[in-house]
Amino acid sequence: MIEAYSDFGKSLGIEVEYAVPWPIEFEGRKLPQTGYYKKQPFWGSRGERIKAALDMEGCMKIYEMKLVKAPQAWYDMNEEKYAIDKMERPQSVHLNPMFYRRMNWGESENTLESFM
């Protein structure tokens, strides 16, 4: 599957970035059924889902794909805290826009240039 993604990206003739799957959050969080897969909100344990995401990342690196990835701390943080702090509310399957890549993953950059 990863090889097919890589081959497709190369066939486009443009620079392509590939997203590593985001950390999947807290099972205790109620999700809308639009976020369900095969009528279930989650598949496997959080640890299994994180491992699958990181295994995919490893395969993507083998194919030298240009990767976009959430900060590593998101994969390691408490899953309930991740759901509360990083996801849209209430009960959304989407990342809060304040934590998008274009927003520097929610990290503020206070530099001297910011004040000039």
Biopython code that builds the backbone (N, CA, C, O; Angstrom):
import numpy as np
from Bio.PDB.StructureBuilder import StructureBuilder

atoms = [
    (1, "MET", "N", (0.825, -1.189, 0.000)),
    (1, "MET", "CA", (0.000, 0.000, 0.000)),
    (1, "MET", "C", (0.876, 1.262, 0.000)),
    (1, "MET", "O", (0.633, 2.186, -0.777)),
    (2, "ILE", "N", (1.874, 1.298, 0.857)),
    (2, "ILE", "CA", (2.745, 2.478, 0.937)),
    (2, "ILE", "C", (3.496, 2.662, -0.380)),
    (2, "ILE", "O", (3.659, 3.783, -0.860)),
    (3, "GLU", "N", (3.947, 1.559, -0.953)),
    (3, "GLU", "CA", (4.653, 1.646, -2.235)),
    (3, "GLU", "C", (3.741, 2.246, -3.310)),
    (3, "GLU", "O", (4.193, 3.048, -4.127)),
    (4, "ALA", "N", (2.469, 1.864, -3.314)),
    (4, "ALA", "CA", (1.521, 2.407, -4.297)),
    (4, "ALA", "C", (1.338, 3.909, -4.099)),
    (4, "ALA", "O", (1.276, 4.657, -5.075)),
    (5, "TYR", "N", (1.251, 4.364, -2.836)),
    (5, "TYR", "CA", (1.152, 5.809, -2.559)),
    (5, "TYR", "C", (2.383, 6.539, -3.081)),
    (5, "TYR", "O", (2.279, 7.595, -3.705)),
    (6, "SER", "N", (3.543, 5.961, -2.815)),
    (6, "SER", "CA", (4.788, 6.577, -3.249)),
    (6, "SER", "C", (4.852, 6.648, -4.774)),
    (6, "SER", "O", (5.202, 7.684, -5.339)),
    (7, "ASP", "N", (4.516, 5.547, -5.431)),
    (7, "ASP", "CA", (4.538, 5.517, -6.899)),
    (7, "ASP", "C", (3.565, 6.534, -7.481)),
    (7, "ASP", "O", (3.889, 7.223, -8.449)),
    (8, "PHE", "N", (2.375, 6.631, -6.897)),
    (8, "PHE", "CA", (1.393, 7.597, -7.389)),
    (8, "PHE", "C", (1.929, 9.021, -7.246)),
    (8, "PHE", "O", (1.828, 9.820, -8.177)),
    (9, "GLY", "N", (2.489, 9.334, -6.097)),
    (9, "GLY", "CA", (3.044, 10.670, -5.875)),
    (9, "GLY", "C", (4.129, 11.001, -6.882)),
    (9, "GLY", "O", (4.175, 12.111, -7.412)),
    (10, "LYS", "N", (5.001, 10.041, -7.144)),
    (10, "LYS", "CA", (6.075, 10.259, -8.124)),
    (10, "LYS", "C", (5.517, 10.475, -9.524)),
    (10, "LYS", "O", (6.097, 11.216, -10.318)),
    (11, "SER", "N", (4.389, 9.828, -9.832)),
    (11, "SER", "CA", (3.805, 9.943, -11.174)),
    (11, "SER", "C", (3.212, 11.322, -11.443)),
    (11, "SER", "O", (2.956, 11.666, -12.596)),
    (12, "LEU", "N", (2.992, 12.105, -10.410)),
    (12, "LEU", "CA", (2.355, 13.411, -10.574)),
    (12, "LEU", "C", (3.296, 14.469, -11.139)),
    (12, "LEU", "O", (2.848, 15.464, -11.708)),
    (13, "GLY", "N", (4.575, 14.256, -10.986)),
    (13, "GLY", "CA", (5.539, 15.216, -11.509)),
    (13, "GLY", "C", (5.642, 16.496, -10.696)),
    (13, "GLY", "O", (6.161, 17.502, -11.182)),
    (14, "ILE", "N", (5.159, 16.466, -9.480)),
    (14, "ILE", "CA", (5.246, 17.605, -8.564)),
    (14, "ILE", "C", (5.764, 17.098, -7.222)),
    (14, "ILE", "O", (5.778, 15.894, -6.964)),
    (15, "GLU", "N", (6.187, 18.028, -6.375)),
    (15, "GLU", "CA", (6.623, 17.639, -5.035)),
    (15, "GLU", "C", (5.393, 17.282, -4.206)),
    (15, "GLU", "O", (4.439, 18.057, -4.130)),
    (16, "VAL", "N", (5.424, 16.119, -3.592)),
    (16, "VAL", "CA", (4.294, 15.631, -2.804)),
    (16, "VAL", "C", (4.756, 15.406, -1.373)),
    (16, "VAL", "O", (5.844, 14.879, -1.140)),
    (17, "GLU", "N", (3.924, 15.807, -0.414)),
    (17, "GLU", "CA", (4.158, 15.507, 0.997)),
    (17, "GLU", "C", (3.095, 14.514, 1.442)),
    (17, "GLU", "O", (1.937, 14.604, 1.035)),
    (18, "TYR", "N", (3.493, 13.577, 2.270)),
    (18, "TYR", "CA", (2.608, 12.518, 2.735)),
    (18, "TYR", "C", (2.428, 12.648, 4.242)),
    (18, "TYR", "O", (3.402, 12.808, 4.977)),
    (19, "ALA", "N", (1.194, 12.580, 4.693)),
    (19, "ALA", "CA", (0.912, 12.710, 6.123)),
    (19, "ALA", "C", (1.043, 11.365, 6.815)),
    (19, "ALA", "O", (0.439, 10.376, 6.398)),
    (20, "VAL", "N", (1.828, 11.339, 7.866)),
    (20, "VAL", "CA", (1.873, 10.183, 8.757)),
    (20, "VAL", "C", (0.556, 10.212, 9.534)),
    (20, "VAL", "O", (0.126, 11.284, 9.960)),
    (21, "PRO", "N", (-0.096, 9.056, 9.728)),
    (21, "PRO", "CA", (-1.357, 9.080, 10.486)),
    (21, "PRO", "C", (-1.187, 9.764, 11.842)),
    (21, "PRO", "O", (-0.193, 9.553, 12.537)),
    (22, "TRP", "N", (-2.173, 10.585, 12.206)),
    (22, "TRP", "CA", (-2.158, 11.286, 13.495)),
    (22, "TRP", "C", (-2.389, 10.295, 14.621)),
    (22, "TRP", "O", (-2.931, 9.212, 14.402)),
    (23, "PRO", "N", (-1.979, 10.663, 15.823)),
    (23, "PRO", "CA", (-2.284, 9.808, 16.973)),
    (23, "PRO", "C", (-3.799, 9.737, 17.159)),
    (23, "PRO", "O", (-4.492, 10.752, 17.092)),
    (24, "ILE", "N", (-4.286, 8.562, 17.385)),
    (24, "ILE", "CA", (-5.728, 8.378, 17.572)),
    (24, "ILE", "C", (-5.992, 8.442, 19.060)),
    (24, "ILE", "O", (-5.300, 7.828, 19.872)),
    (25, "GLU", "N", (-7.011, 9.202, 19.387)),
    (25, "GLU", "CA", (-7.167, 9.632, 20.766)),
    (25, "GLU", "C", (-7.987, 8.729, 21.664)),
    (25, "GLU", "O", (-8.158, 7.541, 21.390)),
    (26, "PHE", "N", (-8.470, 9.288, 22.697)),
    (26, "PHE", "CA", (-9.102, 8.680, 23.862)),
    (26, "PHE", "C", (-10.377, 7.897, 23.524)),
    (26, "PHE", "O", (-11.339, 8.457, 22.999)),
    (27, "GLU", "N", (-10.369, 6.593, 23.832)),
    (27, "GLU", "CA", (-11.536, 5.747, 23.570)),
    (27, "GLU", "C", (-12.767, 6.166, 24.368)),
    (27, "GLU", "O", (-13.894, 5.869, 23.971)),
    (28, "GLY", "N", (-12.561, 6.853, 25.491)),
    (28, "GLY", "CA", (-13.676, 7.285, 26.322)),
    (28, "GLY", "C", (-14.429, 8.473, 25.757)),
    (28, "GLY", "O", (-15.488, 8.837, 26.269)),
    (29, "ARG", "N", (-13.905, 9.075, 24.723)),
    (29, "ARG", "CA", (-14.543, 10.244, 24.110)),
    (29, "ARG", "C", (-15.633, 9.786, 23.152)),
    (29, "ARG", "O", (-15.395, 8.949, 22.281)),
    (30, "LYS", "N", (-16.814, 10.333, 23.317)),
    (30, "LYS", "CA", (-17.935, 9.976, 22.451)),
    (30, "LYS", "C", (-17.732, 10.636, 21.088)),
    (30, "LYS", "O", (-17.522, 11.845, 20.998)),
    (31, "LEU", "N", (-17.798, 9.825, 20.032)),
    (31, "LEU", "CA", (-17.619, 10.327, 18.673)),
    (31, "LEU", "C", (-18.931, 10.268, 17.900)),
    (31, "LEU", "O", (-19.774, 9.416, 18.179)),
    (32, "PRO", "N", (-19.111, 11.161, 16.935)),
    (32, "PRO", "CA", (-20.286, 11.050, 16.072)),
    (32, "PRO", "C", (-20.133, 9.812, 15.188)),
    (32, "PRO", "O", (-19.014, 9.409, 14.871)),
    (33, "GLN", "N", (-21.238, 9.219, 14.796)),
    (33, "GLN", "CA", (-21.152, 7.999, 13.997)),
    (33, "GLN", "C", (-20.528, 8.238, 12.629)),
    (33, "GLN", "O", (-20.125, 7.281, 11.967)),
    (34, "THR", "N", (-20.438, 9.476, 12.193)),
    (34, "THR", "CA", (-19.747, 9.752, 10.929)),
    (34, "THR", "C", (-18.270, 9.404, 11.032)),
    (34, "THR", "O", (-17.609, 9.207, 10.013)),
    (35, "GLY", "N", (-17.750, 9.325, 12.242)),
    (35, "GLY", "CA", (-16.356, 8.972, 12.454)),
    (35, "GLY", "C", (-16.132, 7.485, 12.671)),
    (35, "GLY", "O", (-14.997, 7.055, 12.878)),
    (36, "TYR", "N", (-17.191, 6.697, 12.628)),
    (36, "TYR", "CA", (-17.075, 5.263, 12.873)),
    (36, "TYR", "C", (-16.496, 4.544, 11.656)),
    (36, "TYR", "O", (-16.640, 4.990, 10.517)),
    (37, "TYR", "N", (-15.842, 3.426, 11.932)),
    (37, "TYR", "CA", (-15.356, 2.531, 10.887)),
    (37, "TYR", "C", (-15.960, 1.166, 11.167)),
    (37, "TYR", "O", (-15.759, 0.605, 12.244)),
    (38, "LYS", "N", (-16.692, 0.634, 10.212)),
    (38, "LYS", "CA", (-17.390, -0.646, 10.378)),
    (38, "LYS", "C", (-18.238, -0.645, 11.644)),
    (38, "LYS", "O", (-18.242, -1.604, 12.417)),
    (39, "LYS", "N", (-18.956, 0.461, 11.833)),
    (39, "LYS", "CA", (-19.907, 0.640, 12.943)),
    (39, "LYS", "C", (-19.259, 0.673, 14.324)),
    (39, "LYS", "O", (-19.939, 0.478, 15.332)),
    (40, "GLN", "N", (-17.961, 0.917, 14.378)),
    (40, "GLN", "CA", (-17.266, 1.026, 15.657)),
    (40, "GLN", "C", (-16.452, 2.317, 15.681)),
    (40, "GLN", "O", (-15.885, 2.716, 14.663)),
    (41, "PRO", "N", (-16.393, 2.979, 16.859)),
    (41, "PRO", "CA", (-15.650, 4.236, 16.934)),
    (41, "PRO", "C", (-14.134, 4.047, 16.879)),
    (41, "PRO", "O", (-13.429, 4.932, 16.394)),
    (42, "PHE", "N", (-13.624, 2.929, 17.359)),
    (42, "PHE", "CA", (-12.183, 2.678, 17.381)),
    (42, "PHE", "C", (-11.924, 1.217, 17.055)),
    (42, "PHE", "O", (-12.752, 0.348, 17.331)),
    (43, "TRP", "N", (-10.779, 0.963, 16.470)),
    (43, "TRP", "CA", (-10.333, -0.408, 16.224)),
    (43, "TRP", "C", (-8.999, -0.602, 16.928)),
    (43, "TRP", "O", (-8.078, 0.198, 16.762)),
    (44, "GLY", "N", (-8.903, -1.668, 17.715)),
    (44, "GLY", "CA", (-7.679, -1.947, 18.450)),
    (44, "GLY", "C", (-7.502, -0.991, 19.619)),
    (44, "GLY", "O", (-8.260, -0.037, 19.793)),
    (45, "SER", "N", (-6.485, -1.275, 20.407)),
    (45, "SER", "CA", (-6.177, -0.406, 21.543)),
    (45, "SER", "C", (-5.447, 0.830, 21.038)),
    (45, "SER", "O", (-4.985, 0.861, 19.897)),
    (46, "ARG", "N", (-5.344, 1.834, 21.874)),
    (46, "ARG", "CA", (-4.608, 3.035, 21.474)),
    (46, "ARG", "C", (-3.156, 2.674, 21.161)),
    (46, "ARG", "O", (-2.579, 3.177, 20.197)),
    (47, "GLY", "N", (-2.577, 1.807, 21.975)),
    (47, "GLY", "CA", (-1.203, 1.379, 21.729)),
    (47, "GLY", "C", (-1.048, 0.710, 20.371)),
    (47, "GLY", "O", (-0.069, 0.950, 19.665)),
    (48, "GLU", "N", (-2.015, -0.131, 20.003)),
    (48, "GLU", "CA", (-1.969, -0.790, 18.691)),
    (48, "GLU", "C", (-2.108, 0.221, 17.555)),
    (48, "GLU", "O", (-1.458, 0.091, 16.518)),
    (49, "ARG", "N", (-2.952, 1.221, 17.755)),
    (49, "ARG", "CA", (-3.137, 2.241, 16.714)),
    (49, "ARG", "C", (-1.884, 3.111, 16.572)),
    (49, "ARG", "O", (-1.492, 3.458, 15.458)),
    (50, "ILE", "N", (-1.260, 3.461, 17.693)),
    (50, "ILE", "CA", (-0.019, 4.244, 17.640)),
    (50, "ILE", "C", (1.070, 3.422, 16.941)),
    (50, "ILE", "O", (1.806, 3.944, 16.104)),
    (51, "LYS", "N", (1.166, 2.137, 17.291)),
    (51, "LYS", "CA", (2.167, 1.278, 16.658)),
    (51, "LYS", "C", (1.931, 1.206, 15.154)),
    (51, "LYS", "O", (2.886, 1.277, 14.381)),
    (52, "ALA", "N", (0.686, 1.068, 14.726)),
    (52, "ALA", "CA", (0.381, 1.012, 13.290)),
    (52, "ALA", "C", (0.808, 2.306, 12.600)),
    (52, "ALA", "O", (1.376, 2.271, 11.508)),
    (53, "ALA", "N", (0.536, 3.447, 13.235)),
    (53, "ALA", "CA", (0.921, 4.740, 12.647)),
    (53, "ALA", "C", (2.439, 4.843, 12.520)),
    (53, "ALA", "O", (2.951, 5.289, 11.494)),
    (54, "LEU", "N", (3.151, 4.433, 13.552)),
    (54, "LEU", "CA", (4.609, 4.522, 13.526)),
    (54, "LEU", "C", (5.221, 3.502, 12.564)),
    (54, "LEU", "O", (6.252, 3.769, 11.948)),
    (55, "ASP", "N", (4.580, 2.323, 12.435)),
    (55, "ASP", "CA", (5.035, 1.343, 11.445)),
    (55, "ASP", "C", (4.864, 1.898, 10.032)),
    (55, "ASP", "O", (5.733, 1.723, 9.178)),
    (56, "MET", "N", (3.734, 2.571, 9.795)),
    (56, "MET", "CA", (3.518, 3.199, 8.486)),
    (56, "MET", "C", (4.590, 4.248, 8.222)),
    (56, "MET", "O", (5.110, 4.349, 7.111)),
    (57, "GLU", "N", (4.917, 5.029, 9.251)),
    (57, "GLU", "CA", (5.963, 6.039, 9.102)),
    (57, "GLU", "C", (7.289, 5.382, 8.707)),
    (57, "GLU", "O", (8.001, 5.879, 7.833)),
    (58, "GLY", "N", (7.607, 4.273, 9.353)),
    (58, "GLY", "CA", (8.839, 3.564, 9.018)),
    (58, "GLY", "C", (8.863, 3.118, 7.562)),
    (58, "GLY", "O", (9.883, 3.251, 6.885)),
    (59, "CYS", "N", (7.746, 2.590, 7.083)),
    (59, "CYS", "CA", (7.655, 2.177, 5.675)),
    (59, "CYS", "C", (7.789, 3.378, 4.745)),
    (59, "CYS", "O", (8.445, 3.294, 3.706)),
    (60, "MET", "N", (7.171, 4.488, 5.116)),
    (60, "MET", "CA", (7.248, 5.696, 4.288)),
    (60, "MET", "C", (8.691, 6.193, 4.189)),
    (60, "MET", "O", (9.116, 6.686, 3.144)),
    (61, "LYS", "N", (9.427, 6.059, 5.271)),
    (61, "LYS", "CA", (10.834, 6.475, 5.260)),
    (61, "LYS", "C", (11.667, 5.577, 4.349)),
    (61, "LYS", "O", (12.594, 6.049, 3.692)),
    (62, "ILE", "N", (11.341, 4.286, 4.308)),
    (62, "ILE", "CA", (12.052, 3.361, 3.421)),
    (62, "ILE", "C", (11.926, 3.830, 1.970)),
    (62, "ILE", "O", (12.880, 3.744, 1.198)),
    (63, "TYR", "N", (10.745, 4.325, 1.608)),
    (63, "TYR", "CA", (10.504, 4.813, 0.242)),
    (63, "TYR", "C", (10.923, 6.272, 0.065)),
    (63, "TYR", "O", (10.664, 6.881, -0.972)),
    (64, "GLU", "N", (11.567, 6.815, 1.080)),
    (64, "GLU", "CA", (12.086, 8.190, 1.044)),
    (64, "GLU", "C", (11.004, 9.205, 0.680)),
    (64, "GLU", "O", (11.234, 10.130, -0.098)),
    (65, "MET", "N", (9.831, 9.011, 1.256)),
    (65, "MET", "CA", (8.713, 9.925, 1.034)),
    (65, "MET", "C", (8.888, 11.148, 1.935)),
    (65, "MET", "O", (9.326, 11.021, 3.079)),
    (66, "LYS", "N", (8.551, 12.315, 1.427)),
    (66, "LYS", "CA", (8.626, 13.544, 2.225)),
    (66, "LYS", "C", (7.429, 13.545, 3.181)),
    (66, "LYS", "O", (6.280, 13.554, 2.740)),
    (67, "LEU", "N", (7.700, 13.535, 4.481)),
    (67, "LEU", "CA", (6.649, 13.331, 5.478)),
    (67, "LEU", "C", (6.239, 14.605, 6.197)),
    (67, "LEU", "O", (7.042, 15.505, 6.442)),
    (68, "VAL", "N", (4.957, 14.639, 6.523)),
    (68, "VAL", "CA", (4.381, 15.635, 7.422)),
    (68, "VAL", "C", (3.872, 14.838, 8.615)),
    (68, "VAL", "O", (3.124, 13.873, 8.455)),
    (69, "LYS", "N", (4.279, 15.242, 9.802)),
    (69, "LYS", "CA", (3.916, 14.472, 10.992)),
    (69, "LYS", "C", (3.631, 15.411, 12.147)),
    (69, "LYS", "O", (4.313, 16.418, 12.334)),
    (70, "ALA", "N", (2.618, 15.066, 12.914)),
    (70, "ALA", "CA", (2.327, 15.807, 14.142)),
    (70, "ALA", "C", (3.536, 15.703, 15.071)),
    (70, "ALA", "O", (4.338, 14.778, 14.937)),
    (71, "PRO", "N", (3.676, 16.635, 16.005)),
    (71, "PRO", "CA", (4.794, 16.552, 16.954)),
    (71, "PRO", "C", (4.816, 15.205, 17.689)),
    (71, "PRO", "O", (3.769, 14.674, 18.061)),
    (72, "GLN", "N", (5.994, 14.675, 17.886)),
    (72, "GLN", "CA", (6.138, 13.374, 18.546)),
    (72, "GLN", "C", (5.465, 13.364, 19.918)),
    (72, "GLN", "O", (4.940, 12.333, 20.338)),
    (73, "ALA", "N", (5.475, 14.479, 20.607)),
    (73, "ALA", "CA", (4.862, 14.547, 21.941)),
    (73, "ALA", "C", (3.385, 14.168, 21.898)),
    (73, "ALA", "O", (2.854, 13.655, 22.883)),
    (74, "TRP", "N", (2.717, 14.409, 20.779)),
    (74, "TRP", "CA", (1.299, 14.059, 20.666)),
    (74, "TRP", "C", (1.097, 12.549, 20.711)),
    (74, "TRP", "O", (0.073, 12.075, 21.203)),
    (75, "TYR", "N", (2.061, 11.796, 20.204)),
    (75, "TYR", "CA", (1.961, 10.339, 20.210)),
    (75, "TYR", "C", (2.218, 9.780, 21.607)),
    (75, "TYR", "O", (1.758, 8.689, 21.944)),
    (76, "ASP", "N", (2.950, 10.531, 22.405)),
    (76, "ASP", "CA", (3.362, 10.062, 23.722)),
    (76, "ASP", "C", (2.479, 10.578, 24.856)),
    (76, "ASP", "O", (2.528, 10.040, 25.962)),
    (77, "MET", "N", (1.674, 11.607, 24.604)),
    (77, "MET", "CA", (0.925, 12.238, 25.687)),
    (77, "MET", "C", (-0.286, 11.403, 26.104)),
    (77, "MET", "O", (-0.735, 10.524, 25.368)),
    (78, "ASN", "N", (-0.796, 11.691, 27.280)),
    (78, "ASN", "CA", (-1.999, 11.043, 27.792)),
    (78, "ASN", "C", (-3.130, 11.214, 26.787)),
    (78, "ASN", "O", (-3.402, 12.325, 26.334)),
    (79, "GLU", "N", (-3.793, 10.103, 26.438)),
    (79, "GLU", "CA", (-4.805, 10.144, 25.378)),
    (79, "GLU", "C", (-6.011, 11.019, 25.715)),
    (79, "GLU", "O", (-6.576, 11.649, 24.821)),
    (80, "GLU", "N", (-6.412, 11.070, 26.975)),
    (80, "GLU", "CA", (-7.536, 11.934, 27.337)),
    (80, "GLU", "C", (-7.129, 13.407, 27.222)),
    (80, "GLU", "O", (-7.907, 14.234, 26.745)),
    (81, "LYS", "N", (-5.923, 13.725, 27.655)),
    (81, "LYS", "CA", (-5.426, 15.097, 27.531)),
    (81, "LYS", "C", (-5.336, 15.490, 26.055)),
    (81, "LYS", "O", (-5.685, 16.612, 25.688)),
    (82, "TYR", "N", (-4.870, 14.576, 25.217)),
    (82, "TYR", "CA", (-4.807, 14.835, 23.775)),
    (82, "TYR", "C", (-6.203, 15.164, 23.235)),
    (82, "TYR", "O", (-6.374, 16.131, 22.493)),
    (83, "ALA", "N", (-7.195, 14.356, 23.610)),
    (83, "ALA", "CA", (-8.562, 14.573, 23.127)),
    (83, "ALA", "C", (-9.096, 15.935, 23.567)),
    (83, "ALA", "O", (-9.734, 16.638, 22.784)),
    (84, "ILE", "N", (-8.838, 16.299, 24.799)),
    (84, "ILE", "CA", (-9.343, 17.570, 25.339)),
    (84, "ILE", "C", (-8.582, 18.751, 24.759)),
    (84, "ILE", "O", (-9.185, 19.753, 24.376)),
    (85, "ASP", "N", (-7.262, 18.638, 24.693)),
    (85, "ASP", "CA", (-6.425, 19.776, 24.297)),
    (85, "ASP", "C", (-6.298, 19.971, 22.788)),
    (85, "ASP", "O", (-6.179, 21.107, 22.328)),
    (86, "LYS", "N", (-6.318, 18.896, 22.013)),
    (86, "LYS", "CA", (-5.971, 18.999, 20.590)),
    (86, "LYS", "C", (-7.151, 18.863, 19.624)),
    (86, "LYS", "O", (-7.073, 19.341, 18.492)),
    (87, "MET", "N", (-8.223, 18.230, 20.044)),
    (87, "MET", "CA", (-9.329, 17.955, 19.127)),
    (87, "MET", "C", (-10.415, 19.026, 19.211)),
    (87, "MET", "O", (-10.568, 19.699, 20.230)),
    (88, "GLU", "N", (-11.175, 19.170, 18.101)),
    (88, "GLU", "CA", (-12.324, 20.077, 18.115)),
    (88, "GLU", "C", (-13.355, 19.542, 19.099)),
    (88, "GLU", "O", (-13.433, 18.341, 19.357)),
    (89, "ARG", "N", (-14.134, 20.453, 19.633)),
    (89, "ARG", "CA", (-15.203, 20.065, 20.558)),
    (89, "ARG", "C", (-16.530, 20.448, 19.965)),
    (89, "ARG", "O", (-16.554, 21.299, 19.076)),
    (90, "PRO", "N", (-17.596, 19.904, 20.376)),
    (90, "PRO", "CA", (-17.695, 18.661, 21.146)),
    (90, "PRO", "C", (-17.725, 17.458, 20.199)),
    (90, "PRO", "O", (-18.219, 17.569, 19.078)),
    (91, "GLN", "N", (-17.232, 16.377, 20.616)),
    (91, "GLN", "CA", (-17.357, 15.084, 19.941)),
    (91, "GLN", "C", (-17.007, 15.112, 18.462)),
    (91, "GLN", "O", (-17.719, 14.507, 17.661)),
    (92, "SER", "N", (-15.975, 15.767, 18.086)),
    (92, "SER", "CA", (-15.579, 15.824, 16.683)),
    (92, "SER", "C", (-14.455, 14.836, 16.412)),
    (92, "SER", "O", (-13.722, 14.443, 17.319)),
    (93, "VAL", "N", (-14.334, 14.446, 15.163)),
    (93, "VAL", "CA", (-13.222, 13.592, 14.752)),
    (93, "VAL", "C", (-12.090, 14.429, 14.159)),
    (93, "VAL", "O", (-11.124, 13.881, 13.628)),
    (94, "HIS", "N", (-12.207, 15.753, 14.250)),
    (94, "HIS", "CA", (-11.251, 16.655, 13.621)),
    (94, "HIS", "C", (-10.324, 17.322, 14.630)),
    (94, "HIS", "O", (-10.699, 17.592, 15.771)),
    (95, "LEU", "N", (-9.118, 17.576, 14.179)),
    (95, "LEU", "CA", (-8.147, 18.331, 14.953)),
    (95, "LEU", "C", (-8.618, 19.778, 15.059)),
    (95, "LEU", "O", (-9.149, 20.332, 14.096)),
    (96, "ASN", "N", (-8.427, 20.384, 16.211)),
    (96, "ASN", "CA", (-8.753, 21.796, 16.399)),
    (96, "ASN", "C", (-7.889, 22.617, 15.436)),
    (96, "ASN", "O", (-6.673, 22.429, 15.403)),
    (97, "PRO", "N", (-8.486, 23.520, 14.655)),
    (97, "PRO", "CA", (-7.707, 24.304, 13.693)),
    (97, "PRO", "C", (-6.529, 25.063, 14.301)),
    (97, "PRO", "O", (-5.567, 25.364, 13.594)),
    (98, "MET", "N", (-6.583, 25.374, 15.579)),
    (98, "MET", "CA", (-5.461, 26.072, 16.214)),
    (98, "MET", "C", (-4.202, 25.195, 16.280)),
    (98, "MET", "O", (-3.108, 25.692, 16.547)),
    (99, "PHE", "N", (-4.366, 23.888, 16.032)),
    (99, "PHE", "CA", (-3.237, 22.962, 16.091)),
    (99, "PHE", "C", (-2.851, 22.428, 14.717)),
    (99, "PHE", "O", (-2.096, 21.461, 14.615)),
    (100, "TYR", "N", (-3.361, 23.048, 13.672)),
    (100, "TYR", "CA", (-2.985, 22.652, 12.314)),
    (100, "TYR", "C", (-1.510, 22.949, 12.065)),
    (100, "TYR", "O", (-0.900, 23.775, 12.745)),
    (101, "ARG", "N", (-0.968, 22.274, 11.101)),
    (101, "ARG", "CA", (0.422, 22.506, 10.699)),
    (101, "ARG", "C", (0.656, 23.971, 10.349)),
    (101, "ARG", "O", (1.671, 24.550, 10.738)),
    (102, "ARG", "N", (-0.277, 24.568, 9.620)),
    (102, "ARG", "CA", (-0.087, 25.967, 9.209)),
    (102, "ARG", "C", (-0.087, 26.916, 10.400)),
    (102, "ARG", "O", (0.330, 28.068, 10.280)),
    (103, "MET", "N", (-0.553, 26.437, 11.546)),
    (103, "MET", "CA", (-0.526, 27.215, 12.784)),
    (103, "MET", "C", (0.639, 26.754, 13.670)),
    (103, "MET", "O", (0.629, 26.963, 14.883)),
    (104, "ASN", "N", (1.635, 26.128, 13.047)),
    (104, "ASN", "CA", (2.824, 25.635, 13.749)),
    (104, "ASN", "C", (2.460, 24.654, 14.862)),
    (104, "ASN", "O", (3.078, 24.639, 15.927)),
    (105, "TRP", "N", (1.437, 23.831, 14.589)),
    (105, "TRP", "CA", (0.994, 22.798, 15.529)),
    (105, "TRP", "C", (0.547, 23.390, 16.868)),
    (105, "TRP", "O", (0.577, 22.702, 17.888)),
    (106, "GLY", "N", (0.138, 24.641, 16.871)),
    (106, "GLY", "CA", (-0.333, 25.285, 18.090)),
    (106, "GLY", "C", (0.770, 25.881, 18.940)),
    (106, "GLY", "O", (0.503, 26.399, 20.024)),
    (107, "GLU", "N", (1.996, 25.818, 18.469)),
    (107, "GLU", "CA", (3.131, 26.373, 19.209)),
    (107, "GLU", "C", (3.313, 27.831, 18.815)),
    (107, "GLU", "O", (3.403, 28.152, 17.630)),
    (108, "SER", "N", (3.367, 28.698, 19.793)),
    (108, "SER", "CA", (3.585, 30.107, 19.475)),
    (108, "SER", "C", (5.075, 30.344, 19.288)),
    (108, "SER", "O", (5.914, 29.767, 19.979)),
    (109, "GLU", "N", (5.368, 31.198, 18.344)),
    (109, "GLU", "CA", (6.761, 31.550, 18.070)),
    (109, "GLU", "C", (6.950, 33.019, 18.403)),
    (109, "GLU", "O", (6.681, 33.887, 17.573)),
    (110, "ASN", "N", (7.398, 33.293, 19.580)),
    (110, "ASN", "CA", (7.662, 34.670, 19.983)),
    (110, "ASN", "C", (9.122, 34.989, 19.715)),
    (110, "ASN", "O", (10.017, 34.632, 20.482)),
    (111, "THR", "N", (9.324, 35.664, 18.613)),
    (111, "THR", "CA", (10.675, 36.081, 18.262)),
    (111, "THR", "C", (10.708, 37.597, 18.231)),
    (111, "THR", "O", (9.663, 38.247, 18.218)),
    (112, "LEU", "N", (11.872, 38.143, 18.219)),
    (112, "LEU", "CA", (12.021, 39.589, 18.141)),
    (112, "LEU", "C", (11.319, 40.128, 16.896)),
    (112, "LEU", "O", (10.709, 41.196, 16.937)),
    (113, "GLU", "N", (11.406, 39.392, 15.794)),
    (113, "GLU", "CA", (10.767, 39.826, 14.552)),
    (113, "GLU", "C", (9.246, 39.926, 14.702)),
    (113, "GLU", "O", (8.616, 40.734, 14.020)),
    (114, "SER", "N", (8.650, 39.123, 15.578)),
    (114, "SER", "CA", (7.201, 39.157, 15.787)),
    (114, "SER", "C", (6.732, 40.496, 16.331)),
    (114, "SER", "O", (5.577, 40.877, 16.141)),
    (115, "PHE", "N", (7.624, 41.210, 17.007)),
    (115, "PHE", "CA", (7.242, 42.463, 17.649)),
    (115, "PHE", "C", (7.647, 43.687, 16.848)),
    (115, "PHE", "O", (7.375, 44.810, 17.275)),
    (116, "MET", "N", (8.279, 43.510, 15.717)),
    (116, "MET", "CA", (8.758, 44.648, 14.924)),
    (116, "MET", "C", (7.805, 44.944, 13.788)),
    (116, "MET", "O", (8.041, 45.869, 13.010)),
]
sb = StructureBuilder()
sb.init_structure("model")
sb.init_model(0)
sb.init_chain("A")
sb.init_seg("    ")
for serial, (resi, resn, name, xyz) in enumerate(atoms, 1):
    if name == "N":
        sb.init_residue(resn, " ", resi, " ")
    sb.init_atom(name, np.array(xyz, "f"), 0.0, 1.0, " ", f" {name:<3s}", serial, name[0])
structure = sb.get_structure()
